[in-house]
Amino acid sequence: MQRETDTSRKYGTLLRAISTHGLWVECRACGHGAELRVSDLLEVAAPDAAVRDILPRLECKKCREKEIGDVVILSPDVGNKHQGGWQMNERERQPDEQ
């Protein structure tokens, strides 16, 4: 049996590894989509947080649902013309963030 040592395979893409990138997040409930800057997410996430760790903490600004659809990591050179569609759910903040 092969032992898995690569943390990216075990835990997903770490936010700090893509700190200059954006995330495109779509709402499964209403279809709204928007870009989030990973650097902004790092300000409220744990230092070792992965993309999948932050997703349950997001809610759609349009319909307030937390049903995440597609998520795409965007390269740093993609513009941020669609920002503002998702926000951190205040009830989901980590204890050290309050």
C-alpha positions in Angstrom: 0.0 0.0 0.0 1.4 3.4 -1.0 1.5 6.0 1.6 0.3 9.4 0.5 2.6 12.3 1.5 1.6 15.0 -0.9 -0.6 17.4 1.1 -2.2 18.9 -2.1 -3.7 15.4 -2.9 -4.7 14.8 0.7 -6.1 18.2 1.6 -6.8 20.0 -1.7 -5.2 23.2 -3.1 -3.9 25.4 -0.3 -5.1 29.0 -0.4 -1.6 30.3 0.4 -0.3 28.4 -2.7 -2.6 30.4 -5.0 -2.6 33.7 -3.0 -2.3 35.9 -6.2 -5.2 34.0 -8.0 -8.9 34.4 -7.9 -11.7 31.9 -7.4 -14.7 31.8 -9.7 -17.6 30.6 -7.6 -21.2 29.9 -8.8 -24.3 29.5 -6.8 -26.2 26.2 -7.5 -29.4 27.8 -6.2 -29.7 30.9 -8.4 -26.9 30.5 -10.9 -25.2 33.7 -9.9 -21.4 33.7 -10.2 -18.6 35.9 -9.1 -14.9 36.1 -8.6 -13.3 36.2 -5.2 -9.7 37.2 -4.6 -7.8 34.5 -2.7 -5.8 37.2 -0.9 -9.0 38.5 0.6 -10.0 34.9 1.7 -6.6 34.5 3.4 -7.3 37.4 5.6 -10.2 35.5 7.3 -9.1 31.9 6.8 -6.8 29.7 8.8 -3.2 29.8 7.5 -3.3 26.2 6.3 -6.8 26.5 4.8 -7.5 24.8 1.4 -10.0 25.9 -1.2 -12.5 23.2 0.0 -12.2 24.5 3.6 -13.4 27.9 2.7 -16.4 26.9 0.5 -18.8 26.0 3.3 -18.3 29.4 4.8 -19.5 31.3 1.7 -23.0 32.5 0.9 -24.3 34.0 -2.3 -24.9 37.8 -2.0 -27.8 37.5 -4.4 -30.0 34.8 -2.8 -28.1 34.2 0.5 -27.9 30.4 -0.1 -24.8 28.4 0.6 -25.2 26.0 -2.3 -21.8 26.1 -4.1 -21.9 25.0 -7.7 -18.8 25.2 -9.9 -15.5 26.6 -8.5 -12.6 27.5 -10.8 -9.2 28.7 -9.8 -8.4 31.7 -12.0 -4.9 32.7 -13.1 -3.5 36.0 -11.6 -3.8 37.8 -14.9 -7.6 37.4 -15.1 -9.4 40.7 -14.3 -11.7 41.1 -11.3 -14.6 42.6 -13.0 -17.1 40.2 -11.4 -16.2 40.6 -7.8 -18.6 41.0 -5.0 -21.0 38.1 -5.5 -20.0 36.0 -2.5 -19.2 36.9 1.1 -18.1 35.1 4.2 -21.0 34.1 6.3 -20.5 36.0 9.6 -22.0 33.1 11.6 -19.3 30.8 10.2 -16.2 32.9 11.2 -13.5 31.1 13.2 -13.4 32.0 16.9 -10.1 33.9 16.6 -11.6 36.0 13.8 -14.4 37.6 15.9 
